[in-house]
Amino acid sequence: GWKRIANLLEQPKTLLASLMIANSLVNIASIILLNVLIDQIHITEITTGWHIALLLFIKVVIISSIIILFGEILPKVRATQNNLRFAYEASYLVEILYLLFNRVASRLMNMSDSIERFFGGRATRAYSQRQLEAAIKSTVQEEEEQRILTGIYKFGGITVKQVMRTRLDVSGVSHDLSFRELKQRVEELHYSRLPVYEGSLDNITGMIHTKDLILYLNEPDDFNWHTVLRAPYFVHEQKYIEDLLKEFQSKRIHFAVVVDEFGGTSGIVTLEDIIEEVIGDINDEFDDEESGNKKIDDNTFILEGGTMINDVASILNLPSDTFDPIKGESDSLAGLVLEVAGEIPKVNDSVTAGDFEFVVLEVDRNRIKKVKVIVTKHED
């Protein structure tokens, strides 16, 4: 089922055109059928213009109400209540409609492109992610170059939420710390930039850059270190990292606090996080050399729950859109497991989606830390 959905999404424009053709034909057939049924119900002969107009009005009201209710409102309500289940159930019918009308849809799209070019426009035909990845793999031999090119073409569609360090992974310093406690905290964390908060991380009041403290290392413990605080820079979690990179360059900053729609702190994002989306992980002297992600065999992997879904696909050597049909609104592997399971799983709980089995290996305070991913069947 999930593989069927992924295959249908390979040609989104053709799929949409096919469904629009099918929808138009169903609406026309419904209008004709309902019109005939209403005529059959009406017994008395109608001759006057007033009666004809009244009957026409009744037909319009009845037919429009039925089509809008059963063809528009109810399907959309059901789809929004459980979009994954609805997509799974509807995929069979959608596949049939696609097979019936995709050739007609392709011809109509070509005709539309020709008309657009005739009037001076420029017809564009977007390539799917899989087509672009296949093209890169077939033309570029070096694996490092393949990864960088793949990162570049995906760059424009990645949001801050997809690359940020979540709130649970954020280390900050309290505004109430003494200068001695601050120096100890900085020494423990090994970060060059740290958010400063009052009360909780939802109230970030500044950002401390460790290099700003160098001139004051010999100051007494009661030194007012708040005078060297820098103003925090806030960004929304749905901002594209392409736009954020431009802001970082223009404002000459490397660090931003990510906020959600309610103004609470979602996490932080740094220039390094953005660059890593293109060139891969950048490890400095304080980064852990060992990653929690391990490959057991060609079909079995142990991954950290916080691993981004795009990175999961890359580790499994699969197209980056492999998990799109099942990930819902999630961005990480842990979120995907929660989306599929529909509840917070326990250790050793297993959930299956399409050609993948996810086994929860480690949970810490309702947070999924490690997941075993088993590929039960390789995608074509």
N, C-alpha and C positions, 0 to 999 in steps of 0.2 A: 504493500500500500504506500509506504513512504517513498519507496523507490519510484513508484508510478508518479507520485506528485513531483518528485525531483525531475523526472524526465519531461513532464508536462511544462515545468517552469524553464526548461532549456530554451524555448522559443516563446517568450511572454507576449510579444506583439501578435504573433500568429495565433496563439491560444486565445487572446482577448478578442481578436477579430472573428475567430470561429465561434466563440460563445455569443458574440453580438449577433452574428448571422442566425444562430440557433434561437436566440431570444426573440428576434424579429419574426422568424417563421412561427414560433409558438404563439406569439401575440396575435399574429394575423389569423392563424388557425382558430384560436380561442374566440376571436371576434366573430368570425364566420359561423362557428358552431353555436355560440350563444345567441347570435342573431336568428339562426334557424329555429332554435329551441323556443325562443320568445315568440316567434311567429306561429309556432305550432300551438303554444298555449293560448294565444289570442284567437277567439272563435268568431266573434262578430265581424262583419264586413266593415271596413273603414273606407269612407269615401271623401269626407270633408277634409279640408286642409288643416283645420284646427286639431282634429283627431290624429292626423298623420304627424303633425308637429309634436303633439303630446306623446305619441308612441315612440317617436324618435328620441325625445328627451329621456323617456323611461329606459330605453335601450342603452343610451349613453351612460346613464347613471349606474345601471345594473352591471353592464359589461366593464366599465371603468373600475367600479368598486371591487369586483371579483378579481380583475387582473392586478390591481394595486395591492389588494390584501394578500392573495395567494402567490402572486408572482414577484412582489417586491418586499412588502413589510415582513411577512412571516419568515421567509428564507433568510432575510438579513438579521432579524432578531435572533433566530436560531444560530446563525453563523457567529454573531458577536458573543453569544453566551458561552460557546465552546468552539473556538475557531479551529483547533487542531482536530477534534473529533469530526466536525462538519467537513473539513477538508478531506479527511480520510474516507468518510462515507460517500462524499460527492465525487471522489476521484474516479470511480468506476464510470459513472455517467458522463463526467467531463471528458474522460479518455475516449469514449464512444463518439461524443459530439466532435471532438478534435479530429478523430480519424475520418469522420464523415465530411467535415467542412474545411479541413486545413488547406486543401488544394485550392478551393474556391477563395478562401481567405488570402492565401499567398498571391493569387492573381489580382485580387482587388487591391492588395497593398502595393503590388508592382504598378498597377494602373494609377493609384493615388500618387506614388512617387513620380511617375511620368508626368502627370498633370502638374504636380508641384514644380518640377524642373521646367516645364513649358512656360509657367508664369514667373520664372526667374528665381524660384526658391532652390534650396539645396536639400535634396532628400538624404536622410541619414538612416543608416541601419546599424543599430547597436549590436555588438558582439556580446555573447554571454560570457560569464566568468570562466566557464570551462573551455570555451573556444579560445579565449585569450591565453589561458594557462597552457593549453595544448600547443598553441602557436609559439609561446615562449620556450617550452620544453623541446620543441622540434627544431628551433632555429638557434638556440643558445646551448652550448655544450657544457660550460662550467656551471656547477651547481650553485656556487656563490653568486654568479651573475644572474642565474635564474631566480634566486630568492630575492635579490635586490630589485630586479625588473618587476617581479610579482608584487613586491611591496609598493613600488612606485605607482602601478596602475590601480591598486586598491586604496591608495593613500587618500584620494579625494572623497571617498565615501565612508571614512572611519570617523566616529564621534569620540569626544573626550571620554565618555562613559566606558568605551571599549578598551581604552588604554590606561585609564587612571589607576592609581593604587587606592583600593577601597578604604573606607573609614576604619575598618578593623585592622588594616595594615599600616595606618598612619601613626607615627610617633611624634608627639608634640611636647611642648614644655608649658607648664603652668605660669601664668603671669605673676603668681605669688611667690615664686622661688627666690631665694637669696642668690647673690652673685656666686657664692661658693657652690650652692646646689646646682646652679645653672651650668657651671663649668664641669661638674661631675656628670651631669646629664648629657652634655654634649660629648664628653669623652666616652661615655658608655654607648651612645647611639652611632657615632661615626658618620653622621650626616652633615653635609656642608650647609644645608638650609633646613630650618625647622619652623613649623607654625607655632605661634604663641597664642594661648587661649585663656579665657577667664571663665571658670566654672566647668565648661565642657567644650568639646570640639565644635559645637554648633555656634560658639561665640569666639571666633578667631579674631584677635585684635591686632596682630602683627606677624612679622616674619623675622627671625633672627638668622643672619648670615655669619657663620663662624669666623670668617676672615675679619669681620668688623670687631671681633672681640680681642684680636691679637694685641692691639695697642693698649688694652686695659687689663691684661692678664695679671699684672702686679698690683692692681687696685685692691683695696681692702674688701672684706666679705660683704660689707654694707653698701658697696658701690651700686648706684642706680643704673643698672644695665638697660633699663627701658628706654633710655635716651638714644640707644643705637638701633632700636627697632626700625624695620622698614615697613611701609604700608603693604598690607596683603593685596593680592590681585585676585579677584573672584571671576570665575567663568561658569557658565551653565553646562551641565553634563551632556546636553545635546548639541553643543557647538562642534563643528567639524575641526579636526586637528589641523587641517590645511589652513583654515582661517586663524586658528590659535598660533600656529607657527609664525604667521605674518605679524601677529600682535606681539609675540615674544621678540621678534626681530626689531620691530619699530620702537618698542618700549624698553628694549635691552634688559629683559628679565628672563629668568630660567625656571620660574616656579609659580604655580597658580593653585588656588584653593577651588575645588569643584563643589558647586552647590546644586541641590535638586530643586524641583518646582516649588517646594515649600520654604526654600531659603535655608534648609539645613545642610550641614556639611556632608557631602557624599564621599569625598576623598581628596587626593591631591594629584596633580599632573606636572611633570617636569619636562624640560627640553629633551632630556635623555630618553624619556618614555616615548616621545614623538619620533625621535631619530631612530630608535630601535625598531619601529614599525617598518622602516625601509631597509636598514642594514643588518638587523638582527641584534641579539643581546650584546650590550656593552658591559664588560666586567671591569671594575676597578679593584684596588687592593683590599677593599672592605667587603666586596660581594662574595657570596658563597660560590666556590668553584663547582660544587656538586649540585645539580638540579634534582628536585624531587621527582622528575619525570623519568621513567625507565621503560625500556623496551624489553619485554620478556621473550617474545618471538614475533614472527611476521604478523600475527593476528591478535596479539595480547600486549596491552600497554598499561602501566600504572602511572597515572597522572595526578597532579595536584588539582584540587577542586577549583582553585582560583585561575587555572589556565584559561586564557581566552579561547573562544570557540574557533576562531580563525587559526590559532596556533595548534589546537587539537587536530584540525584537518591537515595542517602542514606536517605535524609529527606522524600522523597516520599515512602520509603521502597520498592524500585524497584532495579533490578540488575544494576550494575554499567555501563553496556554497553547499557542500554535502549535507550539512546539518540545518540548513535554512528551513526545510519543511517541518522540523520538529522542535526548533529552539525557542519558538515563541518570542517573548520579549527579553529573553536571557542573553547575556553576553559571555558568561563563563561556563565552564563544564559543570560546576556545582549547580548553577542556575538551570542549565539544560536538564540535569537529572531531576531537579525539583519540578520543572515544567512537565516532564514526562510522567513522573511518579504521582503528582498531584497532592503530595504530602511530604513531610519531613521523614526521610527514610532512616532506618537504624543500620548499625554496622552489619555487613554481610547481606543486607537487602539487595535484591537484584531487580532491575527494570529493563525491559526490552523495547526498542523502537527501531523498526525497519531491520536493517542488517547489522544492528549493534546491540550489544548487551552491556549494561553498566552495573558494576558491582561496587557498592559502597564499602570501602575498607577502613576509613577513619572518620569519626565525627567528633567535633569539639563544641559543646554548648550550641547544639543545633546547626553548627556550621560544618558543611561537608569538606573535609580536608584532603582526602585521597580517594580516588576512584579507579577501579580496574575497568578498562575499556576492551571489550572483546569484539573483534570484527568477525561476525558469523558467516559473512559472504562478501567477497570483494565486489565492489561496484565496477561496472564496465567502464 
